[in-house]
Amino acid sequence: MKNKLLDLLDYFPKPIKKWLVKTCKISVRNWHMFKTWYLYSRHYSAPIKPLKIYNINPSRIEFYHGYNIGKHKHSTAIINGDWDQNVVLFSENLVHKSFKMHFEKGEAWENTPIYGKKDKKSQRAPEYYDELFETIRTKGYSTQEELLAEYSIVDLRENEMNLELGHIYRPEFMEVVVDISRDGDMICRSGQHRVSIAKILNLNEIPIAIRIRHEDWQLKRDKVWRGLDTKDIPLDHPDIPRTNE
């Protein structure tokens, strides 16, 4: 689909192309806001903001599952069930183990578990992450919106990074994605490489997007929002709403 969008943009001059990309982003934003409200927000008390970016300490991300729940890739959702039980410790994640071996102990990539395996989405070999690590170490961690601003919005074909569908639509879709378990555990779904680097560099915070919340967790958020009994609810959790939001 992304290639079809780029092919379509090629038919227009740059000013029209720029306007179309901007209009597309606005339309996608409005659609996600409406969809989230219709399917979820109107049924719960605590606000659910599908495009909100949270700045959290990466140490809070303790689990990983790396798969989409149903058809919810970019969509925000409240889902019940046991999906939040099928997770692994982030520290046991194959990528994180390999990154620690390479960046902390100096092991060559060929001695790590991920050597010879390419990222299924981006087809990137492990060596790509040497540059990413050095960029974050020397320049700091940038949001996707900040990174996108470094590239020409009308020269999409010339920048591989901008070929991502999320960059044509909304940069928020390309941030690290975290899902929230029934107990408030933060589970990394995508962006594990960036999370791993952030952990290794002991960064204070990184931007993340929250996509899926377990319904039990959402009901806890509702209790806080409505001023009810908050016993056993971690009020310092980044996803606990404040009444002045």
Residue pairs with C-beta under 8 A, 6 or more apart in sequence:
1 165
2 163
2 164
2 165
2 168
5 165
5 168
6 156
6 157
6 163
6 168
9 17
9 20
9 21
9 156
10 157
12 20
14 154
17 154
18 153
18 154
21 153
21 154
21 168
24 168
24 169
25 169
25 170
28 169
28 170
29 51
29 170
32 50
32 51
32 74
32 75
32 76
32 170
33 50
33 51
35 50
35 75
36 48
36 49
36 50
36 75
36 76
39 77
40 48
40 76
40 77
40 78
41 47
41 48
44 78
44 218
44 219
44 221
44 222
45 221
45 222
45 225
45 226
46 218
46 221
46 222
46 224
46 225
46 241
47 225
47 241
47 245
48 76
48 78
48 213
48 218
50 75
50 76
51 170
51 172
51 209
52 209
52 210
53 143
53 172
53 175
53 207
53 208
53 209
54 207
54 208
54 209
54 210
54 238
54 239
55 205
55 206
55 207
55 208
56 186
56 205
56 206
56 208
56 238
57 203
57 204
57 205
58 195
58 198
58 199
58 203
58 205
58 206
59 199
60 186
60 238
61 90
61 178
61 186
61 187
61 188
61 195
61 199
61 208
62 89
62 90
62 91
62 185
62 186
63 87
63 88
63 89
63 90
63 181
63 185
63 186
63 187
63 188
64 87
64 88
64 89
64 90
64 93
64 96
64 187
64 188
64 189
64 192
65 86
65 87
65 88
65 179
65 187
65 188
65 189
66 188
66 189
66 190
66 192
67 189
68 189
69 77
69 79
69 83
69 179
69 212
70 77
70 79
72 79
72 211
72 212
74 166
74 173
74 211
75 211
76 210
76 211
76 212
77 211
77 212
77 213
78 212
78 213
78 214
78 215
78 218
79 212
79 213
79 214
79 215
80 214
80 215
80 216
83 212
83 214
84 179
84 181
84 182
84 185
84 187
84 214
87 181
87 185
87 187
90 96
90 188
90 192
90 195
90 196
90 199
91 97
93 192
93 196
94 113
94 114
95 114
95 192
95 193
95 196
96 192
96 195
96 196
96 199
97 112
97 113
98 109
98 112
98 113
98 114
98 115
98 126
99 129
99 193
99 196
99 197
99 200
100 196
100 200
101 107
101 111
101 112
102 108
102 109
102 112
102 126
103 133
103 197
103 200
104 200
109 115
109 126
109 127
110 116
112 126
114 126
115 126
117 126
118 124
118 125
119 193
129 193
129 197
132 193
132 194
132 197
133 197
133 200
133 201
136 194
136 197
136 198
136 201
136 203
137 201
141 194
141 198
141 203
141 206
141 207
143 171
143 175
143 207
144 166
144 167
144 171
144 172
144 174
144 175
144 207
145 171
145 172
147 161
147 171
148 161
148 162
148 167
148 171
151 159
151 161
151 162
152 158
152 159
153 162
155 162
156 162
156 163
156 168
157 163
161 167
162 168
164 174
165 173
166 172
166 173
166 174
167 174
172 209
173 209
175 191
175 207
175 208
175 209
176 188
176 190
176 191
176 194
176 195
176 206
176 207
176 208
176 209
177 188
177 189
177 190
177 191
177 208
177 209
177 210
177 211
178 186
178 187
178 188
178 189
178 208
178 209
178 210
178 211
179 186
179 187
179 189
179 210
179 211
179 212
179 213
180 186
180 187
180 210
180 212
180 213
180 214
180 217
180 239
181 187
181 214
181 217
182 214
182 215
182 216
182 217
183 216
183 217
184 217
184 220
184 234
184 237
184 239
186 208
188 195
189 211
189 212
191 208
194 206
195 206
198 206
210 239
213 221
213 239
217 239
220 233
221 239
221 240
221 241
223 229
223 230
223 233
224 230
224 233
224 235
224 240
224 241
225 241
225 243
233 240
234 240
